[in-house]
Amino acid sequence: MVRLAKVKDAEQLKILNTEFNGPNDRTVPQIKESLISNCQEIVIVDDTDGRLTGTDNHSAQSVYNKLGYHRDGEIHMSKS
């Protein structure tokens, strides 16, 4: 199931990030804090029976633009 990441996913996100991008200094508490406070980024995960098998992140603005939301509060539908 594809869904938005939750704070409880932080440990698995750390593991996936290390697998995909190599070792890094980002800690589980830092990932949790980012999931709680970073409203500029949307983290999407693929959850298979409680195990994360994939992740992707996007800026909130790019997601809103793809959905057709604009700052003027109106929804603009693309013709594609």
Long-range contacts (C-beta under 8 A, 24 or more apart in sequence): 1-46, 1-47, 1-48, 2-44, 2-45, 2-46, 2-47, 3-44, 3-45, 3-47, 4-42, 4-43, 4-44, 4-45, 5-35, 5-43, 5-44, 5-45, 5-55, 6-35, 7-32, 7-35, 7-36, 9-35, 9-45, 9-52, 10-35, 12-51, 12-52, 13-43, 13-45, 13-52, 13-55, 16-52, 16-54, 16-55, 17-55, 20-55
